[in-house]
């Protein structure tokens, strides 16, 4: 269920809800240790079904192999589903003539089962399709799954109408020294987030509204930037709650009006600026800033559900693959490899893709010009591939 705990929890919650909850013949296990073997055997002996959700980790996979390789269990038909099947599963040591740890563990599980099928699932299958045909995880066939109604993908954001939703920030925003700073680009993105929250909540008071800041993979920089964002929000609280005639309250009004004018260019029946400005004084108090990483103060938005309507998530690798952020409307992303970058890595970071048609009109993505061009070119490459 992925290599990161947030994705594990998301998969567990969804699979448990869809397959095991209220179904007495399906029993779910999360990261089962070897001592759970007896319970699993009892479920199967009673004609039940076992649903095992585990972290894609060598030890966790080996624990399950020990359970399922028992003589009385290995004969049962088993379906192995590898979520994010291009991440960590494939052999990263093949050039050295070795097997990488997770790859080897998956092969050992498959070797222990008498009757099984292995299904890899990913939105970025380039590596799976290009590996050697004699590789142990080379697919026998592939199936393209079309997204459902309401999905907004690359063609929506980086196609002919990209100027509706994409806003560029200076290339300097991507420099390492700016990773812990509130740049002008980040300030504009935060203003768009706040004004968008007011627009949405005037129309639908209970909607989740979220922002993702992804500009570094370094946890210490996440911590510093989270503190800076919180300080910015506190300053805006003070300014917005001053009397309208107070000159200090006007410090941020031009920035917010600029964001309102921008969102009004795409928003469906936007409320008046006066109504939005009044709403902003409440919205600013309903923001929680999250740091999503493995530091002691880092938090998991899957394990800890949102508590306020407006949420700003600062993170890197833990938010770079698979995890769905409820109500994600604004993304500020400047992280890019210094030299060449992989297409699958870029696509996985595109958290703004998703089922957003209901509020697409207030969505914005803030990127450097280089990243905008990268994603545009990636879309063209995919379109040409489909034509062939």
C-alpha positions as a Python dict, from the first residue, in 0.01 Angstrom:
ca = {
    (1, 'X'): (0, 0, 0),
    (2, 'X'): (286, 242, -79),
    (3, 'X'): (612, 325, 95),
    (4, 'X'): (482, 608, 318),
    (5, 'X'): (253, 586, 619),
    (6, 'X'): (-1, 847, 497),
    (7, 'X'): (-59, 643, 180),
    (8, 'X'): (-81, 323, 385),
    (9, 'X'): (-349, 478, 607),
    (10, 'X'): (-540, 616, 308),
    (11, 'X'): (-539, 278, 136),
    (12, 'X'): (-633, 94, 453),
    (13, 'X'): (-926, 325, 526),
    (14, 'X'): (-1061, 301, 171),
    (15, 'X'): (-1015, -74, 131),
    (16, 'X'): (-1160, -143, 475),
    (17, 'X'): (-1461, 74, 395),
    (18, 'X'): (-1517, -78, 49),
    (19, 'X'): (-1437, -443, 116),
    (20, 'X'): (-1441, -529, 486),
    (21, 'X'): (-1668, -295, 681),
    (22, 'X'): (-2005, -456, 756),
    (23, 'X'): (-1901, -773, 568),
    (24, 'X'): (-1854, -1055, 820),
    (25, 'X'): (-1684, -1280, 563),
    (26, 'X'): (-1397, -1030, 504),
    (27, 'X'): (-1144, -967, 782),
    (28, 'X'): (-885, -691, 743),
    (29, 'X'): (-530, -691, 879),
    (30, 'X'): (-284, -398, 869),
    (31, 'X'): (87, -485, 874),
    (32, 'X'): (19, -824, 1037),
    (33, 'X'): (310, -971, 1237),
    (34, 'X'): (388, -1347, 1212),
    (35, 'X'): (188, -1420, 1528),
    (36, 'X'): (-132, -1327, 1339),
    (37, 'X'): (-91, -1642, 1129),
    (38, 'X'): (-323, -1844, 1350),
    (39, 'X'): (-605, -1588, 1324),
    (40, 'X'): (-564, -1566, 946),
    (41, 'X'): (-575, -1945, 921),
    (42, 'X'): (-895, -1952, 1129),
    (43, 'X'): (-1063, -1692, 904),
    (44, 'X'): (-980, -1891, 592),
    (45, 'X'): (-1076, -2222, 752),
    (46, 'X'): (-1417, -2069, 825),
    (47, 'X'): (-1468, -1991, 453),
    (48, 'X'): (-1392, -1624, 508),
    (49, 'X'): (-1168, -1391, 310),
    (50, 'X'): (-855, -1215, 435),
    (51, 'X'): (-766, -859, 334),
    (52, 'X'): (-406, -767, 420),
    (53, 'X'): (-287, -408, 380),
    (54, 'X'): (82, -353, 440),
    (55, 'X'): (353, -96, 397),
    (56, 'X'): (583, -157, 104),
    (57, 'X'): (874, -230, 333),
    (58, 'X'): (1111, -529, 329),
    (59, 'X'): (1033, -634, 688),
    (60, 'X'): (654, -599, 647),
    (61, 'X'): (656, -797, 322),
    (62, 'X'): (876, -1064, 478),
    (63, 'X'): (635, -1096, 773),
    (64, 'X'): (348, -1162, 532),
    (65, 'X'): (559, -1410, 336),
    (66, 'X'): (625, -1606, 655),
    (67, 'X'): (251, -1614, 726),
    (68, 'X'): (136, -1712, 378),
    (69, 'X'): (411, -1966, 312),
    (70, 'X'): (278, -2199, 582),
    (71, 'X'): (169, -2530, 419),
    (72, 'X'): (-194, -2482, 519),
    (73, 'X'): (-208, -2125, 379),
    (74, 'X'): (5, -2120, 64),
    (75, 'X'): (-254, -2325, -129),
    (76, 'X'): (-522, -2053, -109),
    (77, 'X'): (-571, -1841, -424),
    (78, 'X'): (-422, -1497, -357),
    (79, 'X'): (-442, -1163, -535),
    (80, 'X'): (-142, -934, -476),
    (81, 'X'): (-213, -567, -552),
    (82, 'X'): (92, -340, -560),
    (83, 'X'): (-18, 23, -527),
    (84, 'X'): (228, 268, -682),
    (85, 'X'): (381, -35, -851),
    (86, 'X'): (661, 167, -1009),
    (87, 'X'): (793, 288, -672),
    (88, 'X'): (1048, 68, -490),
    (89, 'X'): (900, -255, -632),
    (90, 'X'): (1124, -272, -938),
    (91, 'X'): (1484, -389, -915),
    (92, 'X'): (1704, -84, -860),
    (93, 'X'): (2021, -299, -837),
    (94, 'X'): (1998, -482, -1168),
    (95, 'X'): (2300, -305, -1319),
    (96, 'X'): (2510, -445, -1033),
    (97, 'X'): (2376, -793, -1085),
    (98, 'X'): (2190, -784, -752),
    (99, 'X'): (1831, -766, -631),
    (100, 'X'): (1710, -463, -437),
    (101, 'X'): (1551, -545, -101),
    (102, 'X'): (1183, -476, -172),
    (103, 'X'): (1200, -627, -520),
    (104, 'X'): (1350, -944, -374),
    (105, 'X'): (1083, -957, -101),
    (106, 'X'): (803, -935, -357),
    (107, 'X'): (955, -1218, -559),
    (108, 'X'): (985, -1428, -243),
    (109, 'X'): (617, -1375, -162),
    (110, 'X'): (518, -1476, -512),
    (111, 'X'): (743, -1781, -493),
    (112, 'X'): (574, -1894, -173),
    (113, 'X'): (220, -1894, -317),
    (114, 'X'): (87, -2186, -516),
    (115, 'X'): (-192, -1989, -688),
    (116, 'X'): (-168, -1614, -724),
    (117, 'X'): (-194, -1314, -954),
    (118, 'X'): (21, -1003, -921),
    (119, 'X'): (-134, -669, -1019),
    (120, 'X'): (73, -349, -1022),
    (121, 'X'): (-126, -27, -1016),
    (122, 'X'): (15, 321, -1086),
    (123, 'X'): (-58, 645, -1265),
    (124, 'X'): (301, 653, -1396),
    (125, 'X'): (377, 314, -1557),
    (126, 'X'): (677, 416, -1768),
    (127, 'X'): (929, 211, -1570),
    (128, 'X'): (700, -95, -1549),
    (129, 'X'): (652, -102, -1924),
    (130, 'X'): (1017, -48, -2013),
    (131, 'X'): (1182, -313, -1795),
    (132, 'X'): (1319, -630, -1949),
    (133, 'X'): (1063, -886, -2061),
    (134, 'X'): (1239, -1155, -1856),
    (135, 'X'): (1227, -953, -1535),
    (136, 'X'): (1032, -1111, -1252),
    (137, 'X'): (785, -819, -1244),
    (138, 'X'): (754, -761, -1617),
    (139, 'X'): (381, -731, -1697),
    (140, 'X'): (211, -988, -1919),
    (141, 'X'): (-36, -719, -2027),
    (142, 'X'): (-145, -366, -1942),
    (143, 'X'): (-486, -208, -1901),
    (144, 'X'): (-547, 166, -1932),
    (145, 'X'): (-805, 285, -1681),
    (146, 'X'): (-984, 602, -1788),
    (147, 'X'): (-1066, 853, -1511),
    (148, 'X'): (-1428, 903, -1419),
    (149, 'X'): (-1649, 1209, -1477),
    (150, 'X'): (-1526, 1530, -1317),
    (151, 'X'): (-1156, 1445, -1332),
    (152, 'X'): (-918, 1729, -1416),
    (153, 'X'): (-581, 1622, -1550),
    (154, 'X'): (-292, 1751, -1754),
    (155, 'X'): (-504, 1859, -2050),
    (156, 'X'): (-718, 2075, -1821),
    (157, 'X'): (-432, 2253, -1649),
    (158, 'X'): (-157, 2254, -1915),
    (159, 'X'): (-353, 2238, -2239),
    (160, 'X'): (-501, 2520, -2441),
    (161, 'X'): (-656, 2683, -2133),
    (162, 'X'): (-350, 2669, -1908),
    (163, 'X'): (-348, 3046, -1858),
    (164, 'X'): (-679, 3016, -1673),
    (165, 'X'): (-525, 2829, -1380),
    (166, 'X'): (-145, 2849, -1401),
    (167, 'X'): (39, 3144, -1248),
    (168, 'X'): (416, 3175, -1280),
    (169, 'X'): (650, 3286, -1004),
    (170, 'X'): (1009, 3407, -1048),
    (171, 'X'): (1264, 3136, -1115),
    (172, 'X'): (1448, 3253, -802),
    (173, 'X'): (1162, 3108, -593),
    (174, 'X'): (1306, 2768, -674),
    (175, 'X'): (1650, 2850, -532),
    (176, 'X'): (1745, 2674, -210),
    (177, 'X'): (1789, 2999, -17),
    (178, 'X'): (1422, 3082, -80),
    (179, 'X'): (1292, 2747, 45),
    (180, 'X'): (1227, 2887, 393),
    (181, 'X'): (1112, 3235, 292),
    (182, 'X'): (776, 3394, 223),
    (183, 'X'): (848, 3508, -131),
    (184, 'X'): (620, 3742, -323),
    (185, 'X'): (502, 3441, -524),
    (186, 'X'): (412, 3247, -211),
    (187, 'X'): (238, 3553, -66),
    (188, 'X'): (27, 3584, -384),
    (189, 'X'): (-56, 3213, -369),
    (190, 'X'): (-163, 3240, -4),
    (191, 'X'): (-382, 3540, -87),
    (192, 'X'): (-549, 3342, -366),
    (193, 'X'): (-604, 3056, -121),
    (194, 'X'): (-765, 3284, 137),
    (195, 'X'): (-986, 3470, -111),
    (196, 'X'): (-1083, 3140, -274),
    (197, 'X'): (-1188, 3009, 67),
    (198, 'X'): (-1418, 3308, 112),
    (199, 'X'): (-1569, 3264, -235),
    (200, 'X'): (-1629, 2893, -182),
    (201, 'X'): (-1770, 2922, 169),
    (202, 'X'): (-2013, 3197, 76),
    (203, 'X'): (-2153, 2947, -173),
    (204, 'X'): (-2096, 2624, 25),
    (205, 'X'): (-2018, 2679, 391),
    (206, 'X'): (-1898, 2327, 474),
    (207, 'X'): (-1651, 2272, 187),
    (208, 'X'): (-1290, 2173, 267),
    (209, 'X'): (-1043, 2419, 117),
    (210, 'X'): (-674, 2331, 102),
    (211, 'X'): (-337, 2456, -18),
    (212, 'X'): (-18, 2258, -79),
    (213, 'X'): (331, 2411, -53),
    (214, 'X'): (594, 2180, -205),
    (215, 'X'): (931, 2344, -260),
    (216, 'X'): (1182, 2121, -81),
    (217, 'X'): (1253, 1763, 27),
    (218, 'X'): (1441, 1876, 340),
    (219, 'X'): (1248, 1835, 663),
    (220, 'X'): (1427, 2120, 840),
    (221, 'X'): (1320, 2355, 563),
    (222, 'X'): (959, 2236, 598),
    (223, 'X'): (974, 2328, 966),
    (224, 'X'): (1115, 2676, 901),
    (225, 'X'): (866, 2747, 623),
    (226, 'X'): (571, 2627, 831),
    (227, 'X'): (672, 2874, 1103),
    (228, 'X'): (701, 3152, 845),
    (229, 'X'): (357, 3075, 699),
    (230, 'X'): (201, 3072, 1045),
    (231, 'X'): (357, 3411, 1117),
    (232, 'X'): (215, 3546, 791),
    (233, 'X'): (-134, 3420, 881),
    (234, 'X'): (-109, 3576, 1228),
    (235, 'X'): (-8, 3910, 1076),
    (236, 'X'): (-302, 3897, 837),
    (237, 'X'): (-535, 3815, 1126),
    (238, 'X'): (-428, 4134, 1299),
    (239, 'X'): (-465, 4343, 985),
    (240, 'X'): (-807, 4207, 887),
    (241, 'X'): (-950, 4251, 1235),
    (242, 'X'): (-857, 4617, 1261),
    (243, 'X'): (-1127, 4873, 1191),
    (244, 'X'): (-1164, 4941, 819),
    (245, 'X'): (-1059, 5303, 872),
    (246, 'X'): (-729, 5204, 1035),
    (247, 'X'): (-445, 5266, 784),
    (248, 'X'): (-269, 4947, 897),
    (249, 'X'): (-566, 4739, 785),
    (250, 'X'): (-505, 4854, 429),
    (251, 'X'): (-159, 4696, 407),
    (252, 'X'): (-291, 4372, 261),
    (253, 'X'): (-606, 4494, 88),
    (254, 'X'): (-437, 4552, -253),
    (255, 'X'): (-293, 4199, -244),
    (256, 'X'): (-633, 4048, -159),
    (257, 'X'): (-813, 4259, -418),
    (258, 'X'): (-564, 4144, -680),
    (259, 'X'): (-640, 3783, -583),
    (260, 'X'): (-1014, 3854, -599),
    (261, 'X'): (-982, 4004, -949),
    (262, 'X'): (-783, 3702, -1063),
    (263, 'X'): (-1031, 3446, -924),
    (264, 'X'): (-1327, 3645, -1057),
    (265, 'X'): (-1192, 3593, -1409),
    (266, 'X'): (-1278, 3221, -1381),
    (267, 'X'): (-1518, 3188, -1085),
    (268, 'X'): (-1880, 3106, -1160),
    (269, 'X'): (-2108, 3386, -1033),
    (270, 'X'): (-1850, 3525, -787),
    (271, 'X'): (-1984, 3720, -489),
    (272, 'X'): (-1906, 4090, -466),
    (273, 'X'): (-1575, 4212, -329),
    (274, 'X'): (-1759, 4366, -34),
    (275, 'X'): (-1914, 4029, 59),
    (276, 'X'): (-1580, 3852, 15),
    (277, 'X'): (-1394, 4109, 226),
    (278, 'X'): (-1643, 4064, 510),
    (279, 'X'): (-1607, 3685, 482),
    (280, 'X'): (-1228, 3707, 492),
    (281, 'X'): (-1239, 3828, 851),
    (282, 'X'): (-1386, 3492, 950),
    (283, 'X'): (-1190, 3275, 705),
    (284, 'X'): (-853, 3393, 838),
    (285, 'X'): (-938, 3239, 1177),
    (286, 'X'): (-1025, 2903, 1021),
    (287, 'X'): (-679, 2814, 885),
    (288, 'X'): (-458, 2536, 1016),
    (289, 'X'): (-100, 2501, 888),
    (290, 'X'): (34, 2145, 871),
    (291, 'X'): (389, 2020, 839),
    (292, 'X'): (371, 1679, 674),
    (293, 'X'): (693, 1485, 729),
    (294, 'X'): (850, 1243, 976),
    (295, 'X'): (978, 1504, 1223),
    (296, 'X'): (833, 1481, 1577),
    (297, 'X'): (609, 1782, 1508),
    (298, 'X'): (516, 1655, 1162),
    (299, 'X'): (159, 1535, 1121),
    (300, 'X'): (-26, 1297, 899),
    (301, 'X'): (-340, 1450, 743),
    (302, 'X'): (-474, 1100, 673),
    (303, 'X'): (-431, 969, 1027),
    (304, 'X'): (-543, 1303, 1174),
    (305, 'X'): (-848, 1432, 986),
    (306, 'X'): (-882, 1801, 907),
    (307, 'X'): (-1024, 2002, 1197),
    (308, 'X'): (-1070, 2345, 1039),
    (309, 'X'): (-1222, 2423, 700),
    (310, 'X'): (-904, 2581, 558),
    (311, 'X'): (-577, 2388, 560),
    (312, 'X'): (-225, 2468, 435),
    (313, 'X'): (6, 2167, 401),
    (314, 'X'): (383, 2216, 387),
    (315, 'X'): (574, 1903, 286),
    (316, 'X'): (780, 1712, 35),
    (317, 'X'): (821, 1341, -26),
    (318, 'X'): (533, 1231, 197),
    (319, 'X'): (296, 1439, -17),
    (320, 'X'): (463, 1360, -348),
    (321, 'X'): (287, 1034, -433),
    (322, 'X'): (-58, 886, -399),
    (323, 'X'): (-200, 1084, -107),
    (324, 'X'): (-526, 1267, -183),
    (325, 'X'): (-567, 1608, -18),
    (326, 'X'): (-935, 1694, 40),
    (327, 'X'): (-1041, 2018, -125),
    (328, 'X'): (-699, 2097, -272),
    (329, 'X'): (-747, 2423, -462),
    (330, 'X'): (-412, 2607, -457),
    (331, 'X'): (-65, 2460, -510),
    (332, 'X'): (264, 2642, -480),
    (333, 'X'): (541, 2417, -613),
    (334, 'X'): (895, 2517, -709),
    (335, 'X'): (1078, 2189, -646),
    (336, 'X'): (1259, 2056, -950),
    (337, 'X'): (1571, 1850, -1014),
    (338, 'X'): (1872, 2069, -1090),
    (339, 'X'): (1943, 1883, -1413),
    (340, 'X'): (1715, 1633, -1586),
    (341, 'X'): (1401, 1515, -1410),
    (342, 'X'): (1203, 1194, -1461),
    (343, 'X'): (857, 1216, -1616),
    (344, 'X'): (703, 978, -1362),
    (345, 'X'): (845, 1180, -1070),
    (346, 'X'): (700, 1500, -1213),
    (347, 'X'): (357, 1347, -1269),
    (348, 'X'): (344, 1203, -917),
    (349, 'X'): (405, 1547, -769),
    (350, 'X'): (106, 1686, -959),
    (351, 'X'): (-127, 1665, -660),
    (352, 'X'): (-352, 1925, -824),
    (353, 'X'): (-476, 1665, -1073),
    (354, 'X'): (-796, 1504, -950),
    (355, 'X'): (-1172, 1525, -926),
    (356, 'X'): (-1201, 1901, -897),
    (357, 'X'): (-1457, 1998, -1158),
    (358, 'X'): (-1699, 2125, -892),
    (359, 'X'): (-1456, 2393, -779),
    (360, 'X'): (-1209, 2414, -1067),
    (361, 'X'): (-1305, 2778, -1114),
    (362, 'X'): (-1115, 2876, -796),
    (363, 'X'): (-815, 2646, -847),
    (364, 'X'): (-471, 2795, -904),
    (365, 'X'): (-123, 2645, -950),
    (366, 'X'): (181, 2863, -883),
    (367, 'X'): (497, 2732, -1053),
    (368, 'X'): (818, 2861, -1205),
    (369, 'X'): (818, 2909, -1581),
    (370, 'X'): (1052, 2611, -1615),
    (371, 'X'): (807, 2382, -1435),
    (372, 'X'): (515, 2516, -1637),
    (373, 'X'): (705, 2434, -1956),
    (374, 'X'): (803, 2091, -1822),
    (375, 'X'): (441, 1994, -1759),
    (376, 'X'): (326, 2141, -2090),
    (377, 'X'): (587, 1940, -2279),
    (378, 'X'): (498, 1627, -2083),
    (379, 'X'): (135, 1668, -2188),
    (380, 'X'): (238, 1704, -2552),
    (381, 'X'): (450, 1390, -2526),
    (382, 'X'): (158, 1193, -2382),
    (383, 'X'): (-81, 1323, -2646),
    (384, 'X'): (159, 1214, -2922),
    (385, 'X'): (193, 872, -2759),
    (386, 'X'): (-185, 828, -2758),
    (387, 'X'): (-202, 927, -3125),
    (388, 'X'): (54, 658, -3211),
}
